[in-house]
């Protein structure tokens, strides 16, 4: 498949507006995936930024979602239990997934409590490969991957210059050292796994992301190990839903008003 990277960023006044537009895009992508392939395989991320989107999808916009045919996966997880306040799954379940009509078995969580973390990584790699032992990291195939970025340009739990960025075969790895709080070990999908998606969407908000956004869009086509999000090059398209503050350092050539 030809690599297609859309470097035009849709800029919204604030995170609320960006989340509303993104909710419509998620519903559209889900409906299309179910119509064409009978299911919607969706990867979500943790952090504070997607919470507004999740709240929307737990409300009226989410009524248009084909929840019965949706499978939810996680791009990364902290190595804590599901009830820990730092758990990505715990936050998504409490504020979002437990409030929509999706079966628990369709929500595939990373078992951050398992020790050693490498065991949890191997287990999740098998799960996203459908229970089969994956031959390589190209085995996963998702319809949509939702990502964010940190002020340091990390995405999922792929931190600047981390060895995980150089992983070419495994789809999930453990990360001993976190570059951002909370400073606990992590589990993360690798770049090959994130790339095996029909669509990737970044949701980015806040003035503390402006420097990273500029560096990401100034990176070469191959991306930079110093700015990990720049290395996410999916098999399909990539879209950026960004608020005005996060886009403030970008040149006008790569930004656009949202479609009317």
Secondary structure, 3 states (H helix, E strand, C coil): CCCCCCCCEEEECCHHHHHHHHHHHHHHHHHHHHHHHCCEEEEECCCCCCHHHHHHHCCHHHHHCCHHHEEEEECEEECCCCCCCCCHHHHHHHHCHHHCCCCHHHECCCCCCCCCHHHHHHHHHHHHCCCCCCCCCCCCCECEEEECCCCCCCECCECCCCHHHHCCCCCEEEECCCCCCCCCCEEEECHHHHHCECEEEEEECCHHHHHHHHHHHHCCCCCECCEHHHHCCCCCEEEEEEECCCCCCCCHHHEEECCC
